[in-house]
Amino acid sequence: MKKDIMKPSRESGWETKTPSAIKHAEQRILVLFDVQNLYHSAKNLYGARVNFASILKTAVAQRRLIRAFGYVVRTKTGEEKPFFEALTKLGIETRVRDLQEFYGGLKKADWDVGIVIDAIRSVHNYDVICLCSGDGDFIPLLEYLENQGKRTEVIAFGRSASAKLKEIADEFIDLGTSPETYLLRK
């Protein structure tokens, strides 16, 4: 079955190719932000920062927000603390992991397993999950959630998002079609 792809419309804002993307106020939605994925996509593709407030508004779309989680990485310097506080002020609960530094300079801070656990642990509390990431590692998660009867939505930059992830989600919203809305210039 072909999934919905969001595209801009001059008359009405956003429209879908198929009518199955019905959103209504009674839907309970969980929003999960893969902050590193969005950050690096915006930086590498546009040389800009992400407007998380606009993405959250688009994700919720006047539905009942159950929770919004932002998965972030803390460095030794702590310079990201004001950013974490800004997310919290938006209503995005931060899940914080320390940056791991290995011998030889390799750095790692992967939140994929944490995102999957939160999505599965909360499965009975929401009708719709909105994953804000283009990472193809989440394909099995979306397949599982769809088998549980959940609506799956993905919001990411289309140019850096996994083609398979875009295909299997019930709806994909490409942030790259409206960079003026979803990006903050430095």
N, C-alpha and C positions, 0 to 999 in steps of 0.2 A: 504494500500500500504506500502510495506517495505521501510524504509528510508535508506539513505546511511550511512554507518559506515566507517570511515577512518581507515586504518591500514597501518603500515609501509611496504614498499617494498624495498628490497635490490637494485633492479635495478633502480627504478625511484623515490625514495623518498616516496611520499604518493600515495595510490591508493584507489579506492572505490570498493565496492562490486557490485554496479549497475552503469550504464552509465549516470544516470540523474544528476550527479554532475558536469555538464559542467560549467566551469568558463571562462569568456572571458573579455577582457580588457575594454569593453564598459559598463560592469555592474557597477552601482553606489552602493557603500556599506557603511552602517552605522555600526560602531563597538561600542558596549556598554560593558564596563568592570565593573562587580560587584566585585570591588577590595577586599572587605572583604571576599567574598565567595572564591575567588582564594587564597588569603593570608592564610586563615585558613585551606583550603584543603592542600596546599603545606606544611604548618607548621606541621599539624597533621599527614599527610600521609608520608612525606619525611624528615621532619626536615629541610626544605630548604625554600628559598624565590623564588618568581615568577620572571621569565625573561619576563617582559612585552614587551620588544622590539621584542623578538622572536615570541611571541604570536601575536602581531600586524602584523608582516610580514606574518605570516601564514594566519591570518584572511583576510588581504587585497589581497593576492595572485595575485599581479600585476593588480588588478582592480582599478577603480576610487574611491578613498577614499573620501567620502563626509564629514564625521566627525567621530571622535573617542572621546568618553566620558569615563572618569574614575570616578566612584562614590566613593568618599573617605570620611573619618571621621576625624574631627579635635578634638584633645584632648586639655585639658586646658594647658598642658605643651608645646604644639607646637613642640614636637620633630619630628613630621612627616613632617615638612615643606620641608626639603631637598628631601624627597621622592616625594612630590607633584611637586616640581620643576623638578625632573628627569622625571616624567610622561609628564610634559609640554614640555620638550626638545625633547621627542619622538614624539610630535605631538598629544598627548592625552590631551584633554581639561578636566580639573578637575571640577567636581561638588562637592562642599564641604558642609558637614553637621556637625554641632557640636554634639559631643557625649553627650547624655542625661544621667544624673545620677539621680537616684531616691532614695528616703529615703530607707534605708536598704541595700544600695550598688548595687542595680540592675542598669546595664548600658545598653543602647540601642541606636542603630544608624542604622535604617533600611532605605535602599534606594529603596526598591522594587517599591513603588508607583512612585517615581521620574523617575526610569528607564522606567516604563510602559508609563508614560506621554510623555517622550522624544521620545520613539519609535512611539507612535501614532501621536504625534504632527508633526513629520517629515515624516510621511508615504508616502507623495507624492514626496519626494525628493530622494528616494533611491529605488533600485531594490532588494537589498539583505540586510538583517539585520544579523549581527553576534553578538550573545549574548555570552559573555564570563562569564558564570556562570553555575553551575550545580543545581541551586535552582529550585525545582519543582513548586514553586509559580509562575513561569513564563509560565507555560503550557497554561493558557488561552490567554496570550499575543501572543504566537506563533500560536495558533489556529486562533486567530483574524487576524494576519498578513498574514497567509496562505490564509485565506478567502478573503483578499484584493489583492491577487495575488503576494505577496512578497515571495521570497525565504528566508527560515530561516536556519541559521547555528548556531550550538552551539559548543563552545570550552570550555572544562572543564576537570577536572580529573575524569575519568570514575568510579573509585572506590567510589567517594563521590557524583557523579551526580545522579539525579533522573532518574530512569529507564524510566519512562513515557516521561520525557523531551527528553531523547536521542532518544526515539522511534518516537516522533512526529516531531522532527526537520527534515528538508530535508537532513541535513548532520550533523553528530556529529564527532568532532575531539577530541580524547582522549589524553590529555597532558601526561598522565601516560605512554603512549607507547614510549615516547622519553624524559625521565626526563633530560637527558644530554643536551637537546636543550632548554627546557622550565623552568628549575630550575637553581637557583644560589645557590651554597653551601655557607654556612656561614663562 
